[in-house]
Amino acid sequence: MRKVIIDCDPGIDDTLALLLAIKSPEIQVIAITTVCGNVPVDLGTTNVIRCLERCNRLDIPVYQGSSQPLKETFTSAQDTHGMDGLGETTFPLASDKQVESLHAVDFLADYFAQPSETSVIALGPLTNIAAALQQNPQLGQNMDRFVSMGGTYKSHGNCSPVAEYNYWCDPHAAAYVFEHLENMIEMVGLDVTREIVFTPKLLEYCCQMNPAEGNYLKAITRFYFDFHWQQERILGCVINDPLAVAYFIDHNMCQGFPSYTAVETQGISRGQTLVDRYEFWQKEANSQIMTEVDTQLFFRKFLTILLNAQEELIKKDLERLKLG
């Protein structure tokens, strides 16, 4: 089992990603850190605890992090995820689990003070990562892998014509991480996550296969379904963050190319990822940009784990019912 720290801002799709990571037999989630993003950081932390309760994994420590971007005024995505971040479900907390006293930034800086085989999957704005990197410049060198759900290469943005939300929310943090991490940033951006559409047909399949899990998925994604229909005329919802976790588990999930990438911090292009595909700047690659995704493989893995099902059965059903 590969060790991983997940930095997140739950959020509907973050919650789906957490469920995938925590239930996966191939990775060990040793800690979860939270950051402001889809929702304010304290609410995101509460949603992490809700997720841990559902998975019966209250042993995983949770570290609350940054409540504001490095320089920008914080703008949440509660219009997309609901005021509670989970589609207006307002699930009550059933435990008295406490957040760790150490700030997430300090935890990350301290944890990677020495070389480690632990990786980081960042599902939200990169505020915590940038702040920890400022404290500990060896942060990136001392971790195994760094996977970031964020950015976009050729796909249009989701909060401006050119920018993906996580990097738009805190562009200075994203720019700092790309410039200073000194570890290849595996960028799982909108070019590939837009292909991961959780459709009504897939949702109904989940309800038939595992009613308890399916009805939970139905509850938290209904708001997301409505938002995607109203905003983009998508029948279903794009679940960005689970792809980053699935790709971390299985490299075959996505394909891309190495490139030097920078992030714009201001103006109408705020948050845009400038991917130097053709080496105009003649700089060493700092990122691996994902451009292709195997959607069938994703949904096979995703549904197998979330529904606690047999992978071969899921595979046959996806092919027979033309799902995913």
Rosetta silent file (secondary structure, phi, psi, omega in degrees, C-alpha in Angstrom):
SEQUENCE: MRKVIIDCDPGIDDTLALLLAIKSPEIQVIAITTVCGNVPVDLGTTNVIRCLERCNRLDIPVYQGSSQPLKETFTSAQDTHGMDGLGETTFPLASDKQVESLHAVDFLADYFAQPSETSVIALGPLTNIAAALQQNPQLGQNMDRFVSMGGTYKSHGNCSPVAEYNYWCDPHAAAYVFEHLENMIEMVGLDVTREIVFTPKLLEYCCQMNPAEGNYLKAITRFYFDFHWQQERILGCVINDPLAVAYFIDHNMCQGFPSYTAVETQGISRGQTLVDRYEFWQKEANSQIMTEVDTQLFFRKFLTILLNAQEELIKKDLERLKLG
SCORE:     score description
SCORE:     0.000 S_00000001
   1 L     0.000  128.715  179.033    0.000    0.000    0.000 S_00000001
   2 E   -86.546  133.544 -177.630    1.357    3.382   -1.012 S_00000001
   3 E   -80.352  141.151 -178.594    1.142    6.083    1.626 S_00000001
   4 E  -147.249  144.368  168.292   -0.625    9.319    0.731 S_00000001
   5 E  -107.880  131.280 -179.767   -1.699   12.599    2.300 S_00000001
   6 E  -108.511  122.963  176.783   -4.811   14.110    0.732 S_00000001
   7 E  -103.799  123.544 -167.690   -5.199   17.892    0.715 S_00000001
   8 E  -151.145  172.292 -177.681   -8.800   18.799   -0.082 S_00000001
   9 L  -141.883   60.049 -171.059  -11.760   21.200    0.125 S_00000001
  10 L   -61.900  126.918   -4.288  -14.921   19.016    0.272 S_00000001
  11 L    81.481  133.489 -179.481  -17.058   19.634   -1.889 S_00000001
  12 H   -67.089  -53.659 -175.497  -19.111   16.927   -3.557 S_00000001
  13 H   -71.858  -27.777  171.863  -16.455   15.542   -5.882 S_00000001
  14 H   -61.310  -41.695  179.778  -13.788   15.801   -3.147 S_00000001
  15 H   -63.097  -41.910  176.110  -16.014   13.608   -0.992 S_00000001
  16 H   -61.744  -39.277  178.598  -16.309   11.068   -3.792 S_00000001
  17 H   -66.353  -40.130  177.914  -12.521   11.150   -4.148 S_00000001
  18 H   -63.687  -43.263  177.304  -12.058   10.643   -0.413 S_00000001
  19 H   -58.001  -43.756  179.592  -14.415    7.658   -0.455 S_00000001
  20 H   -62.522  -45.538 -177.255  -12.414    6.166   -3.321 S_00000001
  21 H   -68.011  -46.253 -175.653   -9.071    6.744   -1.589 S_00000001
  22 H   -66.855  -36.981 -177.791  -10.094    5.566    1.868 S_00000001
  23 H   -84.308  -14.215 -176.619  -11.791    2.407    0.583 S_00000001
  24 L   -68.782  132.797  177.319   -9.057    1.532   -1.925 S_00000001
  25 L   -78.224   -3.255 -173.310   -6.927   -1.461   -0.902 S_00000001
  26 L   -99.772  -11.395  178.523   -3.998   -0.059   -2.867 S_00000001
  27 E  -133.924  153.484  178.487   -3.292    3.126   -0.938 S_00000001
  28 E  -116.281  112.179  177.458   -3.037    4.081    2.717 S_00000001
  29 E   -80.689  109.791 -176.332   -4.403    7.513    3.616 S_00000001
  30 E   -93.468  -17.749  176.688   -2.228    8.544    6.548 S_00000001
  31 E  -165.764  155.257  174.408   -3.652   12.064    6.958 S_00000001
  32 E  -126.052  130.462  175.969   -6.125   14.503    5.426 S_00000001
  33 E  -114.544  147.505 -176.818   -5.505   18.237    5.323 S_00000001
  34 E  -118.058  152.440 -176.999   -8.163   20.806    4.493 S_00000001
  35 L  -143.911  153.543  175.033   -8.017   24.134    2.683 S_00000001
  36 L   -67.352  140.418 -179.290  -10.497   26.852    1.743 S_00000001
  37 L  -177.194 -106.786  178.539  -11.901   26.275   -1.707 S_00000001
  38 L   -52.894  -36.719  178.035  -15.247   24.794   -2.648 S_00000001
  39 L  -137.931  163.567  173.084  -16.366   25.731    0.852 S_00000001
  40 L   -56.495  152.241 -168.711  -14.817   27.648    3.771 S_00000001
  41 H   -62.423  -36.265 -179.129  -12.127   25.586    5.453 S_00000001
  42 H   -67.459  -35.257  177.250  -14.012   24.855    8.682 S_00000001
  43 H   -70.723  -39.033  175.982  -16.965   23.511    6.708 S_00000001
  44 H   -61.308  -38.486  177.955  -14.639   21.444    4.530 S_00000001
  45 H   -63.629  -42.941  177.092  -13.123   19.971    7.675 S_00000001
  46 H   -59.792  -40.075 -179.894  -16.582   19.021    8.952 S_00000001
  47 H   -68.460  -32.059  174.032  -17.298   17.310    5.628 S_00000001
  48 H   -62.217  -45.230 -179.637  -14.072   15.308    5.905 S_00000001
  49 H   -63.625  -39.221  175.374  -15.202   14.057    9.314 S_00000001
  50 H   -57.700  -41.623 -179.623  -18.616   13.154    7.839 S_00000001
  51 H   -67.046  -42.148  178.958  -16.801   11.117    5.201 S_00000001
  52 H   -64.042  -37.534  176.044  -14.593    9.386    7.769 S_00000001
  53 H   -60.844  -44.721 -177.421  -17.683    8.496    9.797 S_00000001
  54 H   -63.349  -34.888 -178.902  -19.286    6.934    6.745 S_00000001
  55 H   -88.680   -1.885 -175.246  -16.157    4.868    6.076 S_00000001
  56 L    55.911   45.418 -178.683  -15.690    3.976    9.745 S_00000001
  57 L  -129.366   48.737  179.275  -12.178    5.448    9.556 S_00000001
  58 L   -69.575   -4.243  176.398  -12.142    8.004   12.342 S_00000001
  59 L   -74.486  -18.167 -178.627   -8.580    6.881   13.052 S_00000001
  60 L   -74.759  124.321 -179.150   -7.283    8.976   10.142 S_00000001
  61 L   -72.115  146.441 -179.799   -5.999   12.324   11.478 S_00000001
  62 E  -122.108  129.109  179.748   -7.408   15.547   10.055 S_00000001
  63 E  -118.204  120.182  178.958   -5.452   18.816    9.972 S_00000001
  64 E   -81.560  139.025 -174.027   -7.285   22.052    9.241 S_00000001
  65 L  -118.682 -141.224 -168.807   -5.415   24.478    7.022 S_00000001
  66 L   -66.136  136.240  179.502   -5.586   27.836    5.300 S_00000001
  67 L  -100.014   -7.412  179.265   -8.795   29.857    5.531 S_00000001
  68 L  -142.123  148.855  171.232   -7.756   32.406    2.885 S_00000001
  69 L   -60.981  168.014 -177.971   -5.755   32.311   -0.353 S_00000001
  70 L   -58.379  -44.108 -175.812   -2.223   33.720   -0.236 S_00000001
  71 L  -133.686  -32.686 -175.731   -3.219   37.105   -1.692 S_00000001
  72 L   -76.641  158.719  170.112   -6.644   36.984   -3.322 S_00000001
  73 L   -72.317  134.964 -176.739   -9.992   37.460   -1.614 S_00000001
  74 L   -68.956  131.446  173.467  -11.531   34.049   -1.011 S_00000001
  75 L  -127.073  114.354 -178.518  -14.374   33.038   -3.323 S_00000001
  76 L   -78.052  174.964  174.664  -16.019   29.699   -2.558 S_00000001
  77 L  -116.784   39.138 -179.077  -17.800   27.407   -5.015 S_00000001
  78 H   -70.302  -17.441  172.775  -20.895   26.891   -2.875 S_00000001
  79 H   -66.086  -25.342 -179.759  -23.041   27.824   -5.860 S_00000001
  80 H   -91.351  -36.636 -170.331  -21.793   24.551   -7.352 S_00000001
  81 H  -109.107   -5.001 -175.384  -21.709   22.328   -4.254 S_00000001
  82 L    91.872  156.676 -176.282  -24.432   23.762   -2.024 S_00000001
  83 L   -63.464  -28.339  177.692  -24.034   25.887    1.069 S_00000001
  84 L   -91.430   -1.393 -179.721  -23.075   22.824    3.123 S_00000001
  85 L    80.926   -8.336 -178.725  -20.710   21.574    0.395 S_00000001
  86 L  -127.465   42.910  172.750  -22.634   18.321    0.079 S_00000001
  87 L    69.574   29.977  179.916  -25.591   19.287   -2.028 S_00000001
  88 L    61.659   35.126  178.248  -27.700   20.748    0.808 S_00000001
  89 L   -86.402  -28.152  178.888  -27.950   17.353    2.502 S_00000001
  90 L    47.284   47.487  176.824  -26.927   18.691    5.944 S_00000001
  91 L   -61.563  133.777  179.272  -26.026   15.237    7.245 S_00000001
  92 L   -75.004  151.648  172.886  -25.572   15.396   11.034 S_00000001
  93 L   -78.209  139.466 -177.856  -22.266   14.503   12.638 S_00000001
  94 L  -108.207   -5.906 -176.578  -22.437   11.307   14.651 S_00000001
  95 L  -126.319  172.520  175.953  -19.068   11.481   16.416 S_00000001
  96 L  -112.133   31.275 -179.131  -17.057   13.903   18.496 S_00000001
  97 L   -56.283  135.100 -179.243  -13.850   13.444   16.477 S_00000001
  98 L  -102.468  145.037  173.796  -11.458   16.327   17.034 S_00000001
  99 L   -74.685  146.595  177.394   -9.231   17.990   14.477 S_00000001
 100 L   -61.466  147.916 -176.454   -5.503   17.792   15.214 S_00000001
 101 L   -71.586  -27.916 -178.371   -4.128   20.856   16.995 S_00000001
 102 L   -73.737  135.339  176.850   -1.294   21.382   14.488 S_00000001
 103 L   -64.914  145.550 -177.487   -2.119   23.617   11.518 S_00000001
 104 H   -56.945  -38.958 -179.741   -2.124   21.747    8.188 S_00000001
 105 H   -62.762  -44.591  179.020    0.668   23.942    6.800 S_00000001
 106 H   -66.302  -38.849  177.962    2.902   23.182    9.781 S_00000001
 107 H   -60.335  -48.869 -178.826    2.036   19.485    9.572 S_00000001
 108 H   -63.389  -44.623  179.781    3.019   19.289    5.899 S_00000001
 109 H   -61.877  -41.910 -179.380    6.213   21.279    6.407 S_00000001
 110 H   -71.412  -42.712 -175.740    7.225   19.096    9.369 S_00000001
 111 H   -60.945  -39.808 -177.751    6.204   15.779    7.802 S_00000001
 112 L   -99.372   27.749  174.101    8.367   16.334    4.744 S_00000001
 113 L   -70.370  -23.718  177.612   11.332   17.708    6.641 S_00000001
 114 L  -124.285  156.155  178.160   13.011   14.368    5.879 S_00000001
 115 L   -54.830  138.783 -175.500   12.836   12.156    2.763 S_00000001
 116 L  -142.462  153.072  174.143    9.631   10.114    2.702 S_00000001
 117 L   -90.637    7.078 -179.797    7.918    7.547    0.512 S_00000001
 118 L   -82.725  141.827  176.851    4.629    9.345    1.112 S_00000001
 119 E  -106.990  167.931  175.587    2.887   11.139   -1.772 S_00000001
 120 E  -123.872  131.286  169.412    0.459   14.068   -1.821 S_00000001
 121 E  -111.972  114.687 -178.436   -2.784   14.255   -3.775 S_00000001
 122 E  -101.680  115.709 -175.417   -4.003   17.861   -3.835 S_00000001
 123 L  -103.776   -3.950 -178.152   -7.693   18.124   -4.721 S_00000001
 124 L  -128.390 -164.875  172.827   -8.237   21.813   -3.968 S_00000001
 125 L   -55.348  152.429 -172.247   -6.454   25.156   -4.242 S_00000001
 126 L   -92.196   26.845 -176.825   -2.723   24.827   -3.538 S_00000001
 127 H   -60.263  -50.538  179.673   -2.649   27.304   -0.636 S_00000001
 128 H   -60.264  -42.903 -176.453   -1.539   24.801    2.011 S_00000001
 129 H   -65.348  -44.641 -179.689    1.096   23.324   -0.285 S_00000001
 130 H   -63.992  -44.087 -178.706    2.556   26.714   -1.216 S_00000001
 131 H   -65.396  -39.839  177.584    2.646   27.915    2.396 S_00000001
 132 H   -67.020  -36.899  178.346    4.291   24.677    3.553 S_00000001
 133 H   -66.600  -34.496  175.494    6.794   24.937    0.705 S_00000001
 134 H   -65.936  -36.059  176.481    7.670   28.458    1.809 S_00000001
 135 H   -72.339  -40.360 -174.598    8.381   27.072    5.285 S_00000001
 136 L  -130.324   92.675 -177.903   10.221   24.022    3.991 S_00000001
 137 L   -61.895  -14.483  179.066   11.839   24.461    0.547 S_00000001
 138 L   -88.943    3.484 -174.019   12.721   20.727    0.541 S_00000001
 139 L   -49.767  -55.515 -176.400    9.041   19.747    0.689 S_00000001
 140 L   -65.980  -37.575 -179.770    8.720   18.542   -2.883 S_00000001
 141 L   -66.959  -27.085 -175.059   12.076   16.802   -2.947 S_00000001
 142 L   -93.740    1.826  175.113   11.185   14.847    0.192 S_00000001
 143 L  -106.677  162.973  179.757    7.863   13.428   -1.069 S_00000001
 144 L   -75.823  -71.891 -179.866    7.357   10.581   -3.505 S_00000001
 145 L  -124.636  157.586  174.997    4.746   11.893   -5.963 S_00000001
 146 E  -132.055  112.447  179.002    2.646   15.033   -6.221 S_00000001
 147 E  -110.724  128.683 -179.643   -0.690   14.805   -8.034 S_00000001
 148 E  -122.519  123.379  168.587   -2.787   17.953   -8.444 S_00000001
 149 E   -84.297  109.174 -178.303   -6.355   18.102   -9.675 S_00000001
 150 L   173.257  165.741  175.212   -6.306   21.507  -11.289 S_00000001
 151 L    77.101  175.056  176.339   -5.572   23.548  -14.356 S_00000001
 152 L  -158.004  145.029  179.795   -6.433   23.026  -17.978 S_00000001
 153 L  -100.160  -69.084 -179.063   -4.419   22.745  -21.176 S_00000001
 154 L  -112.505  -14.158  176.545   -6.764   22.868  -24.174 S_00000001
 155 L   -74.023  154.109  175.566  -10.152   22.527  -22.534 S_00000001
 156 L   -71.588  161.649 -178.861  -12.052   25.684  -21.633 S_00000001
 157 L   -74.945  176.627  176.256  -12.122   26.754  -17.990 S_00000001
 158 L  -118.897    1.732  172.946  -14.910   26.238  -15.498 S_00000001
 159 L  -138.476   -0.089  169.132  -14.812   29.626  -13.750 S_00000001
 160 L  -159.658  170.466  179.761  -13.419   31.774  -16.577 S_00000001
 161 L   -58.173  -23.685 -172.431  -12.806   31.122  -20.280 S_00000001
 162 L  -124.587   -5.945 -169.793   -9.280   29.924  -19.500 S_00000001
 163 L  -121.169  141.022  171.266   -9.054   28.940  -15.819 S_00000001
 164 L   -87.095  150.019 -169.552   -9.992   25.952  -13.698 S_00000001
 165 H   -59.018  -48.384 -173.900  -11.386   26.782  -10.256 S_00000001
 166 H   -56.706  -43.476 -178.925   -8.638   25.427   -7.970 S_00000001
 167 H   -79.535  -28.412  176.422   -5.896   27.450   -9.654 S_00000001
 168 H   -69.637  -39.665 -177.589   -8.186   30.441  -10.176 S_00000001
 169 H   -59.262  -43.623  176.998   -9.150   30.501   -6.488 S_00000001
 170 L  -136.321   77.738 -176.726   -5.509   30.907   -5.413 S_00000001
 171 H   -65.537  -32.188 -179.564   -3.385   31.611   -8.492 S_00000001
 172 H   -67.055  -37.146  177.029   -0.403   32.829   -6.461 S_00000001
 173 H   -66.184  -46.753  179.629   -0.241   29.531   -4.603 S_00000001
 174 H   -60.870  -44.072  179.832   -0.458   27.515   -7.826 S_00000001
 175 H   -61.066  -41.624 -178.363    2.197   29.687   -9.473 S_00000001
 176 H   -66.217  -42.506 -179.063    4.519   29.288   -6.479 S_00000001
 177 H   -64.971  -44.977  179.796    4.130   25.511   -6.368 S_00000001
 178 H   -63.469  -32.606 -177.234    4.788   25.088  -10.088 S_00000001
 179 H   -81.612  -31.247 -167.197    7.861   27.286   -9.824 S_00000001
 180 H  -122.019   -5.910 -171.944    9.388   25.931   -6.607 S_00000001
 181 L   -64.316  -37.322 -178.156    8.179   22.393   -5.793 S_00000001
 182 L    60.195   37.844  169.862   11.101   20.609   -7.500 S_00000001
 183 L  -148.567  141.725 -177.098    9.053   17.482   -8.006 S_00000001
 184 L   -59.524  121.159  178.689    7.150   16.622  -11.174 S_00000001
 185 E   -85.575  115.180  179.638    3.601   17.970  -10.791 S_00000001
 186 E   -88.195   98.008 -170.735    1.196   15.416  -12.240 S_00000001
 187 E   -89.846  107.603  176.829   -1.548   17.765  -13.418 S_00000001
 188 E   -97.799   89.974 -171.768   -4.924   16.080  -13.746 S_00000001
 189 L  -102.226 -169.085 -174.371   -6.783   18.977  -15.298 S_00000001
 190 H   -65.725  -21.662  177.352  -10.045   19.677  -17.076 S_00000001
 191 H   -56.575  -36.386 -179.834   -8.821   18.135  -20.326 S_00000001
 192 H  -102.610  -36.063 -176.799   -9.314   14.728  -18.751 S_00000001
 193 H   -68.812  -26.608  177.719  -11.724   15.315  -15.859 S_00000001
 194 L   -63.670  -19.177  179.291  -14.393   16.709  -18.193 S_00000001
 195 L   -80.842  -11.518 -177.123  -14.605   13.211  -19.673 S_00000001
 196 L   -96.985   86.226 -177.766  -15.666   11.761  -16.312 S_00000001
 197 E  -106.486  117.875  177.030  -19.409   12.383  -16.329 S_00000001
 198 E   -85.246  104.218 -170.513  -21.481   10.626  -13.684 S_00000001
 199 L   -90.595  163.437  174.148  -24.744   10.192  -15.556 S_00000001
 200 H   -56.850  -34.349  179.657  -28.286    9.477  -14.323 S_00000001
 201 H   -66.708  -41.388  176.621  -27.956    6.016  -15.852 S_00000001
 202 H   -65.255  -39.544  179.512  -24.790    5.326  -13.852 S_00000001
 203 H   -63.358  -43.044  178.431  -26.456    6.632  -10.712 S_00000001
 204 H   -64.018  -37.721  176.362  -29.431    4.310  -11.189 S_00000001
 205 H   -60.137  -43.218  178.155  -27.026    1.415  -11.719 S_00000001
 206 H   -60.191  -42.086 -179.576  -25.387    2.243   -8.376 S_00000001
 207 H   -64.951  -34.218  178.817  -28.779    2.240   -6.650 S_00000001
 208 H   -74.998  -38.279 -176.210  -29.580   -1.183   -8.097 S_00000001
 209 H   -75.020  -39.247 -177.013  -26.174   -2.687   -7.269 S_00000001
 210 L  -149.861   88.713 -172.721  -25.853   -1.330   -3.735 S_00000001
 211 H   -54.842  -39.270 -178.145  -28.931    0.577   -2.528 S_00000001
 212 H   -64.651  -48.164  179.893  -27.277    2.033    0.583 S_00000001
 213 H   -72.136  -39.848 -179.529  -24.305    3.470   -1.301 S_00000001
 214 H   -61.475  -43.247  179.780  -26.359    4.331   -4.359 S_00000001
 215 H   -68.579  -31.972  174.016  -28.890    6.344   -2.379 S_00000001
 216 H   -64.951  -45.253  177.937  -26.063    8.183   -0.608 S_00000001
 217 H   -61.458  -39.678  178.751  -24.547    9.070   -3.991 S_00000001
 218 H   -62.424  -40.553 -177.959  -27.982   10.186   -5.187 S_00000001
 219 H   -64.993  -45.432 -173.703  -28.399   12.451   -2.165 S_00000001
 220 H   -83.266  -17.627 -177.910  -25.071   14.260   -2.477 S_00000001
 221 H   -99.332  -10.399 -177.585  -25.026   14.564   -6.286 S_00000001
 222 H   -55.707  -47.382  179.245  -28.584   15.817   -6.923 S_00000001
 223 H   -60.511  -40.829  179.863  -27.540   19.455   -6.402 S_00000001
 224 H   -64.485  -42.607  176.728  -24.489   18.840   -8.607 S_00000001
 225 H   -57.591  -49.083 -177.661  -26.669   17.328  -11.353 S_00000001
 226 H   -61.807  -42.853  179.604  -28.924   20.390  -11.332 S_00000001
 227 H   -60.971  -45.917 -177.357  -25.990   22.799  -11.436 S_00000001
 228 H   -66.284  -34.300  177.485  -24.383   21.077  -14.422 S_00000001
 229 H   -68.250  -45.629 -177.622  -27.666   21.052  -16.338 S_00000001
 230 H   -67.181  -36.544 -174.980  -28.358   24.727  -15.670 S_00000001
 231 H   -89.150  -38.396 -171.122  -24.819   25.897  -16.398 S_00000001
 232 H  -128.786    1.867 -177.328  -23.562   23.587  -19.149 S_00000001
 233 L    56.116   39.929  173.247  -26.552   21.516  -20.300 S_00000001
 234 L   -98.313  127.747  178.024  -24.777   18.364  -19.130 S_00000001
 235 L   -89.705   88.832 -172.950  -27.116   15.529  -18.176 S_00000001
 236 L   136.078 -163.613  177.937  -25.142   14.316  -15.170 S_00000001
 237 E  -140.675  142.967  176.636  -22.221   15.818  -13.303 S_00000001
 238 E   -79.757  121.139 -179.838  -18.501   16.068  -13.938 S_00000001
 239 L  -107.133   89.349 -172.482  -16.677   14.420  -11.030 S_00000001
 240 H   -65.631  -55.313 -166.775  -13.199   15.910  -11.296 S_00000001
 241 H   -65.101  -36.839  178.995  -11.424   14.891   -8.104 S_00000001
 242 H   -58.075  -28.711 -179.938  -11.975   11.104   -8.117 S_00000001
 243 H   -65.215  -36.287  179.019   -9.985   10.918  -11.352 S_00000001
 244 H   -62.548  -40.718  178.038   -6.898   12.294   -9.605 S_00000001
 245 H   -68.673  -44.492 -179.211   -7.126    9.535   -6.995 S_00000001
 246 H   -62.407  -39.896  177.866   -7.858    6.844   -9.599 S_00000001
 247 H   -65.803  -38.926  177.674   -4.890    7.995  -11.688 S_00000001
 248 H   -60.512  -39.760 -179.676   -2.641    7.896   -8.628 S_00000001
 249 H   -69.039  -41.252 -173.732   -3.706    4.290   -8.062 S_00000001
 250 L  -135.284  108.944 -179.534   -3.323    3.280  -11.724 S_00000001
 251 H   -58.502  -25.089 -177.632   -0.991    5.111  -14.109 S_00000001
 252 H   -71.678   -9.479 -177.729   -2.846    3.599  -17.063 S_00000001
 253 H   -64.247  -38.859 -176.787   -5.875    5.748  -16.245 S_00000001
 254 E  -134.504  152.611  175.087   -4.430    8.853  -17.931 S_00000001
 255 E  -128.996  151.875  179.395   -1.773    9.680  -20.498 S_00000001
 256 E  -165.683 -151.376 -176.203   -0.029   12.974  -21.184 S_00000001
 257 E  -146.828  152.930  176.780    3.264   14.669  -21.806 S_00000001
 258 E   -80.697  144.515 -179.072    5.985   16.447  -19.786 S_00000001
 259 E  -161.135  153.507  165.959    6.166   20.222  -20.044 S_00000001
 260 E   -78.600  132.766 -178.372    7.268   23.360  -18.292 S_00000001
 261 E  -132.780  138.141  174.407    4.106   25.024  -16.979 S_00000001
 262 E  -123.866  163.054 -179.157    3.497   28.399  -15.347 S_00000001
 263 E  -122.988  128.664  178.139    0.347   29.879  -13.821 S_00000001
 264 L   -74.125  140.134 -173.537   -0.945   33.406  -14.504 S_00000001
 265 L  -110.147   -5.403 -174.051   -1.746   35.325  -11.318 S_00000001
 266 L  -150.749  171.401  175.682   -3.709   38.389  -12.439 S_00000001
 267 H    71.779 -163.623 -176.082   -6.047   40.004  -14.919 S_00000001
 268 H   -70.678  -14.344  178.339   -8.590   38.271  -17.093 S_00000001
 269 H   -98.908   12.603  179.965   -6.251   35.271  -17.438 S_00000001
 270 L   -48.042  129.165  177.485   -5.960   34.741  -13.675 S_00000001
 271 L    84.804   -3.322 -178.846   -5.380   31.070  -12.900 S_00000001
 272 L   -69.663  136.388  174.320   -4.598   30.059  -16.479 S_00000001
 273 E   -90.500  118.985 -179.719   -2.044   27.281  -16.861 S_00000001
 274 E   -95.619  100.183 -173.909    0.496   28.251  -19.518 S_00000001
 275 E   -96.179  114.886 -176.573    1.706   24.905  -20.825 S_00000001
 276 E   -86.756   67.188 -175.124    4.882   25.184  -22.907 S_00000001
 277 L   -57.010  -36.691 -173.025    4.168   22.097  -25.009 S_00000001
 278 L  -105.237   20.148  171.469    6.598   23.098  -27.751 S_00000001
 279 L    57.063   41.745  176.571    9.446   24.259  -25.481 S_00000001
 280 L   -60.806  -40.024 -176.759    9.283   27.921  -26.444 S_00000001
 281 L   -85.238  -11.131  179.394   10.894   28.903  -23.129 S_00000001
 282 L    56.801   43.345  178.339   13.512   26.136  -23.242 S_00000001
 283 L  -112.343  152.653  179.958   12.973   25.324  -19.561 S_00000001
 284 L   -64.806  140.414 -179.158   13.116   21.952  -17.873 S_00000001
 285 L   -60.937  134.159  175.437    9.734   20.261  -17.507 S_00000001
 286 L  -115.677    3.336 -173.893    8.136   20.744  -14.087 S_00000001
 287 E  -151.751  156.175  170.811    4.861   18.978  -14.841 S_00000001
 288 E  -114.702  114.486 -172.540    3.195   16.032  -16.520 S_00000001
 289 E   -97.081  117.867 -178.289    0.076   17.293  -18.294 S_00000001
 290 E   -80.983  132.022 -178.498   -2.719   14.750  -18.681 S_00000001
 291 E  -128.261  -14.894 -179.168   -4.570   14.875  -22.002 S_00000001
 292 E  -132.769  146.024 -178.701   -6.150   11.432  -22.423 S_00000001
 293 E  -141.377  141.762  175.140   -8.229    9.292  -20.073 S_00000001
 294 L   -92.153   95.133 -174.810   -9.644    5.782  -20.193 S_00000001
 295 H   -66.909  -35.212  178.275  -13.181    6.470  -18.969 S_00000001
 296 H   -63.221  -43.380  178.734  -14.183    2.799  -18.996 S_00000001
 297 H   -63.894  -40.691  179.318  -11.235    1.908  -16.795 S_00000001
 298 H   -59.338  -53.747 -175.110  -12.059    4.778  -14.451 S_00000001
 299 H   -67.410  -29.733  175.723  -15.680    3.819  -13.903 S_00000001
 300 H   -62.486  -47.529 -179.763  -14.758    0.164  -13.557 S_00000001
 301 H   -69.739  -45.785 -176.680  -12.339    0.957  -10.725 S_00000001
 302 H   -59.656  -49.141 -176.765  -14.476    3.701   -9.189 S_00000001
 303 H   -73.397  -34.277  177.172  -17.674    1.648   -9.022 S_00000001
 304 H   -57.704  -45.336 -176.337  -15.908   -1.518   -7.913 S_00000001
 305 H   -76.677  -47.827 -176.198  -14.529    0.250   -4.860 S_00000001
 306 H   -68.081  -32.619 -177.734  -17.460    2.511   -3.970 S_00000001
 307 L   -95.531   -0.293 -178.969  -20.066   -0.222   -4.401 S_00000001
 308 L    53.725   51.063 -174.045  -17.936   -2.949   -2.815 S_00000001
 309 L  -115.805  172.959  174.921  -18.520   -5.065   -5.916 S_00000001
 310 L   -82.831  129.084 -174.637  -16.591   -7.559   -8.010 S_00000001
 311 H   -61.248  -37.612 -178.527  -14.580   -5.793  -10.697 S_00000001
 312 H   -65.104  -36.860  177.411  -15.305   -8.415  -13.353 S_00000001
 313 H   -66.949  -44.487  177.872  -19.052   -8.013  -12.801 S_00000001
 314 H   -59.575  -43.855 -179.796  -18.790   -4.214  -12.998 S_00000001
 315 H   -59.627  -46.650 -179.338  -16.768   -4.517  -16.202 S_00000001
 316 H   -63.954  -41.620 -179.384  -19.346   -6.793  -17.838 S_00000001
 317 H   -65.435  -41.740  179.312  -22.241   -4.565  -16.786 S_00000001
 318 H   -60.893  -39.912 -179.938  -20.554   -1.411  -18.081 S_00000001
 319 H   -72.156  -43.293 -176.034  -20.002   -3.057  -21.450 S_00000001
 320 H   -69.198  -40.282 -176.902  -23.430   -4.669  -21.659 S_00000001
 321 H   -91.662   -1.693 -178.691  -25.382   -1.601  -20.542 S_00000001
 322 L    54.855   49.253  177.910  -23.086    0.814  -22.403 S_00000001
 323 L   -95.329  157.289  176.379  -22.463    2.795  -19.233 S_00000001
 324 L    72.216    0.000    0.000  -19.583    5.219  -18.679 S_00000001
